[in-house]
Amino acid sequence: MARRTVVRVNSEGHNTQTASGGPAAVEWAVVDSDIGPLLLAATQDGLVNVVFHAHPRVRDKAVAGLAARFDGAVVHAPDSPRLAEPIRQMRAYLAGQLRAFTLALDWSLTDGFNRQVLRELNDGVPYGAVVGYGDLAARVGQPGAAQAVGAAMGSNPLPVVVPCHRVVERDGGIGGFGGGLETKRKLLALEGVLPEPLF
């Protein structure tokens, strides 16, 4: 006997369940931007993941990771109401029209020290400001943990929104960045921290 796939939609016509009929824990979409395609994923609790350079190979790996973490309940839903505001705010930020994200965030992809550092970064380093790795470590009561802060930035599941691009080296270097140094430079230039590139 052939297996049937059940897909339920809400009153707006959006898919709300996985192919197996279970509820969609995560809905995702890819958004084109000046810094390359971005994958945005949201749960009922809020935005849970932002992935840089979401070309097919990277996108597929990210979706597989979300599926593993959320028991397969992941659905491509570019018109999802869950994603509408994250997409709108991301586009506004990248166009220079938004200085602070006001999104509900789902912190479930991070925990412990990393979550503590990322929350402090999110709450305490505004648009146009930067902070050193060591300074951020001190803010969470762990002076001397600059390398651990660097690792937390590298594992940030919500880059751009939780602004790890604002964390720089003490000596004035811009430090590393999971989205690539060119992307970090563009984001810092957007916020007026670095001059705009000449070409």
Number of C-alpha atoms within 10 A of each C-alpha: 3 4 5 9 10 12 15 16 11 9 7 9 10 15 20 21 21 21 18 13 14 15 16 22 20 28 29 25 21 21 15 12 13 11 15 14 17 22 22 23 30 25 21 14 14 17 25 23 25 23 23 22 19 21 14 10 9 14 19 12 12 19 21 14 14 22 16 12 13 14 11 19 20 28 22 16 20 18 15 19 13 20 20 12 16 23 19 10 19 20 17 14 19 18 12 11 11 14 14 12 17 11 12 15 18 18 18 13 14 17 12 7 15 19 18 15 25 27 14 16 22 17 11 13 17 15 17 15 13 19 18 21 23 21 20 24 22 16 13 17 11 16 13 14 17 18 12 17 25 25 12 20 26 16 17 25 21 24 20 21 22 21 20 26 25 25 25 20 17 13 8 8 9 19 17 17 20 16 17 11 14 11 18 22 19 20 22 21 15 18 20 13 16 14 12 14 8 4 3
